[in-house]
């Protein structure tokens, strides 16, 4: 975090770890302004009743400047780089580099239009297993962990918001599975049936089984916070990976695309930051993760509380594991040639 201010004014008012002295400004108001959000966040807050300003409550899910101006007899302007918990996770170095998940050869081939049609069909069949089978079960198990019976008003509000987000995930995945099937029909992508048996075209990859097994493990044995981190990590990597492809394909002319390119254009747009619906969907999940875990992160950093630190360490491990699973999920070159089921 970066604080640009008069350090004589740093004292007992804390903002994401940066302390500012409220005793200098008794009875004054803070104006909090976030100009880089979709809407400018602007609120005046009495200095003397603030212990800290939680960036997660401001709806920030990315690093960004926060401008604080103290109004009154003393004018003080402070620029702070705010780090949310999700941006902290995304900044970590992982055993499998993040670029292995977001710039895999499969994605590079998709971006430069050299991806074979059958390899795209093979990948789409694997992703449909994830979306049609594993994802709904994962979300359903997370819903059972929401403390909807809590009598704490603050927990009740957060629980209802969590339920709304997770129900939105189910609505989204139903649309996505239908989108898979519509895209496969439109562009002659032979994905076959999801279920084992008649009509199946592709064998299920080990990476697909590993991914769906880890989803089931986290949703069954982990906490609600663990599951939300896993959910955000999956969607975040997907967004970044396909945004790169979509950006490259927008530079191609219609005549360059062909059938495979047209399919890739539609698929990549759907999961990219060019699609505001998906971008906001991922943003909303990130805000929810920050709401749950930013206070624990701040407390762990402040006093080293072992219970809080344990939750943070688990989240870091989940982030690294999802990056690994995502990197492995992309098919390797010519893999589809060995994975097609013979049709008799």
NORKAZI-V826791 format. One record per residue. BURIAL is b if it has 16 or more other C-alpha atoms within 10 Angstrom, else e. Layout:
{{BURIAL} {BURIAL}}
//
This chain:
{{e} {e} {b} {e} {e} {e} {e} {e} {b} {b} {e} {b} {b} {b} {b} {b} {b} {b} {b} {b} {b} {b} {e} {e} {b} {e} {e} {b} {b} {b} {b} {b} {b} {b} {e} {e} {e} {e} {e} {e} {b} {e} {e} {e} {e} {e} {b} {b} {e} {e} {e} {b} {b} {b} {b} {b} {e} {b} {b} {b} {b} {b} {b} {b} {b} {b} {b} {b} {b} {b} {e} {e} {e} {e} {e} {e} {e} {e} {e} {b} {b} {b} {b} {b} {b} {b} {b} {e} {b} {b} {e} {e} {e} {b} {e} {b} {e} {b} {e} {b} {b} {b} {b} {b} {b} {b} {b} {b} {e} {b} {b} {e} {b} {e} {b} {b} {b} {b} {b} {b} {b} {b} {b} {b} {b} {b} {b} {b} {b} {b} {b} {b} {e} {b} {b} {b} {b} {b} {b} {e} {b} {b} {b} {e} {b} {b} {b} {b} {e} {e} {e} {e} {e} {e} {e} {b} {e} {b} {b} {e} {e} {b} {b} {e} {b} {b} {e} {e} {b} {b} {e} {e} {b} {e} {e} {b} {b} {e} {e} {b} {b} {e} {b} {b} {e} {e} {b} {e} {b} {b} {b} {b} {e} {b} {e} {e} {e} {e} {e} {b} {b} {b} {e} {b} {b} {e} {b} {b} {b} {e} {b} {b} {e} {b} {b} {b} {e} {b} {b} {b} {e} {e} {b} {b} {b} {b} {b} {b} {b} {b} {b} {b} {b} {b} {b} {b} {b} {b} {b} {b} {b} {b} {b} {b} {b} {b} {b} {b} {b} {e} {e} {e} {e} {e} {e} {e} {b} {e} {e} {b} {b} {b} {b} {b} {b} {e} {b} {b} {b} {b} {b} {b} {b} {b} {e} {e} {e} {b} {b} {e} {b} {b} {b} {b} {b} {b} {b} {b} {b} {b} {b} {b} {b} {b} {b} {b} {b} {b} {e} {b} {e} {e} {e} {e} {e} {e} {e} {b} {b} {e} {b} {b} {e} {b} {b} {b} {e} {b} {b} {b} {b} {b} {b} {b} {b} {b} {b} {b} {b} {b} {b} {e} {e} {e} {e} {b} {e} {e} {e} {e} {e} {e} {e} {e}}
//
